[in-house]
Amino acid sequence: MREETSLDTRFLKLLAFRNQHKVQWGRDDMYAVCRLELLDEAAEICVDTKELDDACWMPLTDFKAQNKNAMLDYVVDLLLHDHPGFTETVMSSTVPHRRDYKLYHPQ
């Protein structure tokens, strides 16, 4: 979030995840949708025009009304109904000297 908008956020939960193989230009596509919390309510969006055409705040209902992407429509419904998302569990690696990792799963 910070890279494209300069906004600092805190991760709250993973809502959805998609993985497709050989999608565009023969490449795999991974897409994760997370619920984030804005750390500074007064912060302004600063768009990196190399990464984004535009960014703005809008009510979810307004976004849903203008959205044409079925996956995002589904995710907006999850947000509007305060879906609990996935639980995060920190797991110890079975490989010696490797860091712990996070496993996301349904509650």
C-alpha positions as CSV (number, residue, x, y, z in Angstrom):
1,M,0.0,0.0,0.0
2,R,2.8,2.4,0.9
3,E,4.6,1.9,-2.4
4,E,1.7,2.9,-4.6
5,T,-0.1,5.4,-2.4
6,S,2.3,6.5,0.4
7,L,-0.3,5.4,3.0
8,D,0.8,3.5,6.1
9,T,-1.5,0.6,7.0
10,R,-1.6,-2.4,9.3
11,F,-2.6,-5.8,8.1
12,L,-5.9,-7.0,9.6
13,K,-6.9,-10.2,7.7
14,L,-6.7,-12.0,4.4
15,L,-10.2,-12.1,2.8
16,A,-9.6,-13.9,-0.5
17,F,-6.8,-15.4,-2.5
18,R,-6.7,-16.4,-6.2
19,N,-4.0,-18.2,-8.1
20,Q,-4.2,-18.9,-11.9
21,H,-1.6,-20.5,-14.1
22,K,-0.6,-19.3,-17.6
23,V,-3.0,-16.4,-17.7
24,Q,-1.6,-13.4,-19.5
25,W,1.5,-13.7,-21.6
26,G,1.9,-17.3,-20.3
27,R,2.5,-16.1,-16.8
28,D,1.0,-17.2,-13.5
29,D,-1.2,-14.7,-11.6
30,M,-1.5,-14.5,-7.9
31,Y,-4.0,-12.1,-6.3
32,A,-4.5,-11.6,-2.6
33,V,-7.2,-9.4,-1.1
34,C,-6.5,-8.1,2.4
35,R,-8.3,-5.9,4.9
36,L,-6.0,-3.2,6.1
37,E,-6.3,-0.5,8.7
38,L,-5.2,3.0,7.8
39,L,-2.7,4.2,10.5
40,D,-3.2,7.9,10.0
41,E,-6.8,9.0,9.2
42,A,-5.5,12.4,8.1
43,A,-3.0,11.0,5.6
44,E,-3.6,11.9,1.9
45,I,-3.3,9.5,-1.0
46,C,-0.2,10.3,-3.1
47,V,-0.5,8.3,-6.4
48,D,2.6,6.8,-8.0
49,T,1.6,7.3,-11.6
50,K,4.1,4.7,-12.7
51,E,2.1,2.1,-10.8
52,L,-1.5,3.5,-10.8
53,D,-3.7,5.6,-13.0
54,D,-5.7,6.9,-10.0
55,A,-6.6,6.1,-6.4
56,C,-9.3,7.6,-4.2
57,W,-11.5,6.9,-1.2
58,M,-15.1,5.9,-1.8
59,P,-17.9,4.1,0.1
60,L,-18.0,0.4,-0.6
61,T,-21.6,0.7,-1.9
62,D,-20.4,3.3,-4.5
63,F,-17.6,1.1,-5.6
64,K,-19.9,-1.9,-5.9
65,A,-22.3,0.1,-8.1
66,Q,-19.6,1.0,-10.6
67,N,-17.6,-2.2,-10.4
68,K,-17.6,-4.6,-13.4
69,N,-15.3,-7.3,-12.0
70,A,-17.1,-10.4,-10.6
71,M,-14.3,-11.3,-8.2
72,L,-14.1,-7.8,-6.7
73,D,-17.9,-7.7,-6.5
74,Y,-17.7,-10.9,-4.4
75,V,-15.0,-9.4,-2.2
76,V,-17.0,-6.2,-1.6
77,D,-19.8,-8.3,-0.4
78,L,-17.4,-10.0,2.1
79,L,-16.4,-6.5,3.3
80,L,-20.0,-5.2,3.5
81,H,-21.0,-8.2,5.6
82,D,-17.9,-8.0,7.8
83,H,-16.7,-11.5,6.8
84,P,-14.2,-12.8,9.4
85,G,-11.6,-13.7,6.7
86,F,-8.9,-16.2,7.3
87,T,-7.2,-16.8,10.6
88,E,-3.4,-16.4,10.8
89,T,-1.4,-19.0,12.6
90,V,2.3,-18.8,13.1
91,M,3.9,-22.1,12.3
92,S,7.4,-23.3,13.2
93,S,9.5,-24.5,10.3
94,T,10.4,-28.2,10.2
95,V,13.6,-27.3,8.6
96,P,16.3,-26.4,11.2
97,H,17.3,-22.8,11.4
98,R,14.5,-21.6,9.1
99,R,12.2,-18.8,10.3
100,D,8.6,-19.4,11.4
101,Y,6.0,-18.8,8.7
102,K,2.4,-17.7,8.6
103,L,-0.4,-20.1,7.6
104,Y,-3.8,-18.6,6.6
105,H,-6.9,-20.8,6.9
106,P,-10.6,-20.6,7.6
107,Q,-11.6,-19.9,11.2
